Amino acid sequence: MAEIESFTLDHTAVIAPYVRRIGVEHGPGGGTITNFDVRLVQPNAGEIPTAGIHTIEHMLAGLLRDRIDGVIDISPFGCRTGFHLLMWGEPEIADVVAAMTGSLRFIAEEAVEADIPGVSALECGNYRDHSLHSAREWSRTVLDQGISLDAFARVGV
């Protein structure tokens, strides 16, 4: 079986919240894709409830694209402690942190129900499992802690 970088990470050594570059892949046609670990919650110490992380995911899908170029996808980890962020090129971690911070600030301070995209049965595979309240609370918690530029030390932007 192929080795998966995320499964080789010592999850007891990281200090969330942080953004970490997992890897950079260069395609045969010359394109470059960077995979980021956007960890919002300390592994094995907590997790974002499914309705909250689902709402954060839906909102980040658009909010990040409004704040930084090159977003391909943002998908939650199964452990519900954060997200994989796939981007074209090799963006700087500080730029990703700034985009995440701005997006989470919007969720925590400004978002209303109408701002959540894709919440009907036609648009979402589990449309009943959303919570703006939970998304706001978790976004505030992450913002209060600050998102580090380093997975192993608290390094601010």
Sequence and secondary structure as in RCSB ss.txt:
>XXXX:A:sequence
MAEIESFTLDHTAVIAPYVRRIGVEHGPGGGTITNFDVRLVQPNAGEIPTAGIHTIEHMLAGLLRDRIDGVIDIS
PFGCRTGFHLLMWGEPEIADVVAAMTGSLRFIAEEAVEADIPGVSALECGNYRDHSLHSAREWSRTVLDQGISLD
AFARVGV
>XXXX:A:secstr
    HHHHS TTT  SSEEEEEEEEE TTS EEEEEEEE S TTT    HHHHHHHHHHHHHHHHHHSTTEEEEE
E TTSSEEEEEEES   HHHHHHHHHHHHHHHHHT  GGG  S STTT TTTT   HHHHHHHHHHHHHH  BSB
TTB    
